[in-house]
Amino acid sequence: MNNLFTELENQNKQIPLAELLRPKTLEDFMGQSNVISDRSPLLNLLKTNRLFSLILWGTPGCGKTTLARLIATKTNANFIEISAVTSGVKDIKEAVENAKMSLRSGTKTILFIDEIHRYSKTQQDALLPHLENGTLFLIGSTTENPSFQVVPALLSRVQVIRLNSIDDKSMDSIIKRGFAYLAKNYLPMDCETGAIDFIINLARGDARYALNVVENAYFASDLKDGRRNLTVKIIEEICQQRNTRYSEQEHYDCASAFQKSLRGSDPDAAIYYLAKMIAAGEDPRFIARRLIVCASEDVGNADPMALNVAVNAYKAVELIGLPEGRIPLAQAVIYVAKAKKSNEAACAVDEALNDIRNGKDFPPPMHLRDSHYKDAKKYGFGVGYIYSHDAPDVEQQFLPDELVGKKYTF
């Protein structure tokens, strides 16, 4: 009877498009060329059928679960998948018993734990002896930095692999593949120019989200003469998002205009470009980093508080995120834009670096060299140095002999 109910449940399931199109081979796995490529270390290990425990760290929808399943397929391993949200030590014990049974038939086991950062210290510690003795191999996935969320004992037994958000080129292929699948299995469709780019901008590197939008937008689109007609307006209404023009080129153009407006002391223009970047889904941390750069490069010591304001805006955004984070960002943008400007620090260090790169790489004078060891004075190191706090009016030479009189600051 249970089998009958299970069969009926499976028949009535509406499987999401993202699951239907999940890659079946490593060759189909897109967007992570830094991890999976012809000569990548990970792929070389898998080709030798070598397993090892690892944690996949990346943003939602970047392919962590998919990669774990593909690794199991590539190595012919028994694959046990659990979620840290709904499982505990009892589930780990059951997985261990399953792994032991598989070993008797010569099959290795991968235990995949989704959102492993949600496990407590006790639950993470329960994995240690079984990784240590080779009973099973662990693949954990997390959106959080493992250095902060995984206990050191477990972290020392795994390799951490960082996955990127899916790049726009790969996302374009994924979205087109989704529409092609729907058009083949249901009705043909016409897609308005700009619709795919809009989904790419909307998804921000999350392939699962992109395919969910593809599926919903397809079935919400107008039907005429046996064809679906998808427009940007339909996607906007489905997702409650307005189409803000923001291609990769516009990303760089807007960031450039933002920083130049700050440098040029135009707070109104800087606020406009801030709003444009936020509306387009720009990572607020990227915006805050541009602020920090400007506060040092263009404001500098003319108003040292600007750097504090910019750094605190970055911290605030990390703590509260958007939409609330727009306010400390705007506060910092206005402050930095209105602050007095000085590029003395940037010019000074760049000129010194240029001198060193062009052969003016000289040692410090003898009296400034380290003298905190037994034989230093025997070599003349530190001899003649005057402690500046004891004799603030006594002039000393601090630049190398070859650069005496050189001025890097204004």
N, C-alpha and C positions, 0 to 999 in steps of 0.2 A: 504493500500500500504506500509506504514511504517513497519507494522508487517511482510509483505512478504519480504521486504529487510532485516529486522533483522534476519528472519529465514534463508535466503540465506547466510547472513554473518556468522551465527553460523555454518551452514553446511560446509562452506569453511574454517573455522578456523583450523589451525594446533595447537592444544593445546600442550604446552610443557610437557615433561615427568614429570618435577618437579611439575606441577599443577595436572597432572593425579594421581600422587602418594602422593599428600598431605594427611596427616593422617586425618581420619574421626572421630576418637575417641581419648580421652585422653590416652587410653591404648596403642594406636599405636604411640603416640608422644614420640620420642626417643631423647636421648642426653641431657636431662635436669632433671636428677634425683634429683638435688638439689632443684628444684622447684616443679616438679610433681612426687610424689612417694606415696606409700600407706598411709603414715601418714603425708604428708607435710601439713603445715598450709593452703596453697592455695587450695589444693584438699579438705581438711576438710570444708573450707568455701563454696566451690562449691557444696558439697554434701548437705549442708543445704539450697541451693538455694539462698545464700546471695551474692549480687553483691556489688562491691565497685570499685571506680575509681583507675586506676593504669597506670603506664608507664613502658613499657617493654624496657629495655636497653640492647643492645647486638650487636655483630658483624653481618655483612650481612650473610643471609642464616642460622641463628641459630634457626629460628622458631618463630619469633615474631608475624607475621601475622597469621600463623597457630594456635598458642596458643590463640590469640584473638578470632578467629572464633570458636575454640573448646569451649572456655569459654561461648560464646553466645549459642552454641548448648546445652551445659550441663545445662544451666540455662533457656533454652527456651526463650531467649531474642530476641527482634527485633534488627537486626544487620545492622548498617549503616556504610559503609566504604568509606572514602574519603582520598585524598592525600593532604598533606600540600603544595606540589609543584603546584598543579593545582586548589586548592580551596581557599576560603576566608570567610569573615564574612557572606556573602550572603548564602553560603552553610551551615554554622553553623545554621543560622536562619531557613533554610528549614528543617534541621535535628531536630531542636527543635520542629517545628510544627508537624513533623512526629511522634516524641516521645510523644507529647501531645495526638495525636490521638490514639496511641497505648495504652497509659495509660487508656483511656476510656474503652478499652476492657480488661484491667487487665494485659497488657503485658509491661514489662520493656524494655528500649532501651539502647543498647550499641552503642556509637559513637566511631568508630575506626578511628584514624587519623594517617596515615602512615607518617613517617619523621616529627613528630610534632616539632622538633627543628627548622624547616624552617619557622614556623609561627612567625610573628612579635609579639611584646608585645601587641599591640592592638588586634590582632587576638586571642592571648591566653587569654587576659582579657575578651573577649567576651564569653568565656566558663564559667566563674566563677559563675554567678548567677544561671545558669541552673544545675550546679553540686551542688551548695549550697541548692537549693530547691528540689532536687531529680527528676527533670524532666527527666534527662538522666544520664548515667554513661559513663565515658570516659576511653577508653584504647588508649594510645598513644604509638607509637613505635619510637625508635630513636637509631642511632648508636653513638650518642654523649652523653657525660656525662650530665644528666639532671640538675645537680647542677649548670652548667654553661649556659645551653641552654634553660632552662624553667624558667619562671618568678617565684619569690618566692611565690606569692599569689596562683598560680596554683599548685606549688610543695607542698604546705602545705595541699592541698586537695586531694592528691593522694598518693598511695603507689608506690615506685619504686622497681621493680623486675629486678635483673640483671641476664641475660641469658648467659650461657657459649657458647663458640664455640663448635660445635659438636665434641665429643671425637672420637678417632680413631675406637673404637669398634663399636659404633653406626653408624659411617660413613661406616664401612665395611658392616654392615647389610643393610644400605640404598642403597649403590651401588649395592650389590648383588640383592636386590629387584628390582632395576631398570633394570638390565640385564635380570632377570627372567621374568619381564613383557614384555620386548621387544621380548625375545625368544618365549614366549607363543603366542604373538599376531602377530608376523611376521615370522621369520625363526629361527630355533635353532642355537646355536653358540658355538664356542670353544674360550676360553679366556686364553691367555698366562700367565704363572706364573709370578707374579710381576706386572701385569697390574692394579689390584685393589689397591695394595699398592702405586703404582705410582699416581693414581687418588687421593687417600687419602692425600698423601703428597702435591699434587698440589692444592687441595681444601682448605687446611688449616682451616678446621672446617666449611666451607660454603657448606651446603647440596645442596642448589639450584645450585651452580656452579658445584658441583660434578655430579649431575644428568644431567645437560646440557652437560658436557663432556661425560658422559655415552651415552646419546642419539646421539650426533654427532659422537662419535667414533664407535658406533654400525653400523650406516648407512654408515660410511666411510670405514668400514672394508672389507677385501677381501671376495668374494663370491665364494664358490667351493662346488660342489655336493649338492647344496641346503642348505649349512650351512655358517654362518658368521664365519670368523676367525680373531679374534681381537688380535693384538700384541701391545707391548709397543711402538714400533716404530711408529705405526699409531697414537697413542695418542700424542706422541712427535710432530709429524708433524701437527696434528690438533691444538695443544695448543702452538706450538713453544717453547716447554720446553724440556730440556734434562733430562733424568732419572738419578737423583742423588740419590745414595743409602743413605737412611736416615730414618731408622726405629726409633721407640721410644727408643730402646736401644742405637742406634747410636747418638740420640739426647743427651743422658746423657754422652756417651763416648766422643763425640766431645767437649761438654762443659767442661768436665773434662780435656781433653788434651789441650784445649785452655787456661784454667786458669793455668795449670801447666807449660805451655810454657811461659806464662807471668811471672810467679814466677821464672822460671829458666833462665830468661833473654835471651830467644831465639826469637828475633823478627820475624825471617823468618818462624819458625814453627807457631807462633801466627797468623801471617798474613795468612798462609795457612788455618788454622782452621777457621779463620774469613771468608775467602772466601768460604769454604765448607759450613758453616752455612748459609751464605747469599744465595748461590746457591740452597740450599735445602729448602729455604723458611722460615728459622728461623725468629721469630719476632726480629727485630733489637733492640728493647728495652730490650729484654732478654740479648742480647749480651752486650749492654751497661751496664746493671746491673752487669754482671760478671766483666766487666772492673772496675766499681766503687768498688766492693768488693775487687778486687786485689789491687787497688790503696791504699786502707786503710789497708788491712790485710798484704800485702806483701811488699809494698813500704813504707807506713806510713810516719814517720817524716824524713826518709832518704832523701825524696824529696817531701815535702808537695804539690808542684805544681801538682803532678800526680793526686791527687784527683780532683783538679779544672779542669784539662784537661778531666778526665773521666766524670765528671758531665756535663761539657759543651758539650761533645760528645753526651750524652743522650739527652740533650735539643735540640741540632742540629738535631738529628734524628727525634725527635718528631715534629720539625718545618718543615723539608723538606722531610722526609720520604726517601724511596728508589726509584730509584737507587742512587741519589745524596748523600744520607746519608752514603753510603759506604766509602766516602772520609774522613769525620771527624772521623768515626769509625777507619779507618786505621791509621789516624794521631794519635789518642789516643792510639791505640794498640802498635804502634812503640814506643811512648813516655814511656808508662808504662813498656813495656818489657825492654827497655834500661836503665830505671831509677835505681838508687841504691836501694837496698832492705833492709828493716828492719821490722821485725814482732813484735817489742817491744810493740806497742800499743795493738795488739791482745793478746799477751801473758800476758800483765799487767792486762787488764780488765778480762781476763778469770781466772787468778789466784785469783784476788780479788773476783770474783763471786763464785769461788770454796770455798774460805774461808768462805764466808757468808752462802753458802748452807750447809757447814759442821759445823755450830754452832758458827762461829766467827762473830756474828751479834751484834755489840756493838754500843752504842750511842756515839755521838761526845762529846769531853770534854766540861765542863761547860762553859768555856770562849768563845767557838765558837757557842753556841746555840743562837737562835733568841732572840733578846732583844728589838724588836720594838713594845712593848706593855706595858701597865702601870705597871703591877705587875711582869714583867720579873726579874728585879734586886732583888726583894724580894725573889725570888727562887734561886738567884745566877747565873741566866742565863746572859751570856755576860760579867760578871764581870772579869776584868783583861785582856780583849782583847786589843791588841795594833794594831792600823790601820797601816798596813804594808807599805803604801806609806809614812807615817810620820816617820817611824823608820825601814828602810829596812834592817839594820844590826842586829836588835834585833831578836834573835831566839825564835820561839814559837813552842809549840806542836800542831800539827794539826791532827794527827792520834788519834783514841781512845786510852785511857790509856792502854788497854790490848794489843795493837799492836804497841806500841812505838818501833821504830827501824826496823820495817818491811819494806822490799824493794820489790816493785812490778816492778819498772823500772830498766833497766840495768845500 
